[in-house]
Amino acid sequence: MHSAGNDEQGSDEPIREPRRHPWLWLVYLLLYAVAIPWYWPAGYRGPLVLGLPLWVAVSLIAVLVLAGWTGWVISRYWTTVGEEDSHGGQ
């Protein structure tokens, strides 16, 4: 059993952390590689997608997926002590 002082101090300490799952970081690496337009030829514009050059559309979609991925990772893998107790030990 924790004392009251330990509960206040430890409530921000994560129980499960994303850094303990290497495959999550591989997905981040892939999404960043797609989001940064390093692989497009210099001066390439390509077809327009909703009025934007293809490389811009691909980068924007990758950034949106990256934001969604980050939200999912935080909600799934970042559990603090206080949240674990309130969610029945999940």
N, C-alpha and C positions, 0 to 999 in steps of 0.2 A: 504494500500500500504506500502511496506517495503522500508526503506531507503537503500542506497547502502551499508552502513556499516552492516546493519542487514542481507542483502542478502549474503554477503561474510561470515559472521559469521554463519548464519543459514543454509548455503548450505550443510553442512555435517550432519545436524540433520535429523534423519529418520522420515518420516511422518507415515509410517506403519512399525511396528517392529515385527519380528517373536516371540518375547517373549510374545506378547499379544494373541497368539494362542496356548493354552495348548495342543491341539491334535498334533501339530508339535513336541512337546517335547516327547510325548508318542511314536511317530515313532522313534525318536532318541534313546530313551531308548530301544526299541525293537531291533533296528539295532545294538546298542552296545552290547546288551545281546547275540545276535547271533555272532557278530564278535569276542568276547572274548571267547575262548574255555574252559570255566569253567564247562560246562555241559558234556563234554566228559569224559569217565572213564580214570583213570590214565594209561598211557602206551598204550592206544587205538590208533591203526593206521588205521584200516578199509581198504577198497579197495582204490587203487590208482586212482586218477583223474588227467590225464595229467602228471603222474609221481609224484604227490604230495599225501601225505596222505589225507584222506577225511576231517579231521578236518582243515587242512591247506587250502584246496580248499574252504570249507565253509567260513572260516574266510576271505580269500581274496575276495571272491564274496561279502560278507557282507560289507567289507571296500569299495569296488568299488561302491556298491549301496549307502553306506553312503556318499561318495563323490558326487555322482550324486544328492542325496537328498539335500545335503547342497547347491549345485549350484542352484537347483530348488527353494529352500526356499529363497535364497538370491535374485534371479531374480524375484520371485513372490511377496515376502513380504517385501523387504527392499527397499523402495522408499524414496529418499531424496528430499528436497525442490527443488533443481535445476532440478532433473529428472522429478518431477511432472509437472513443468512448461513447460519443453521441450516436454513432451509426451501428452500434451493436457489435463492435470489434471487427469491422470489415477493413 
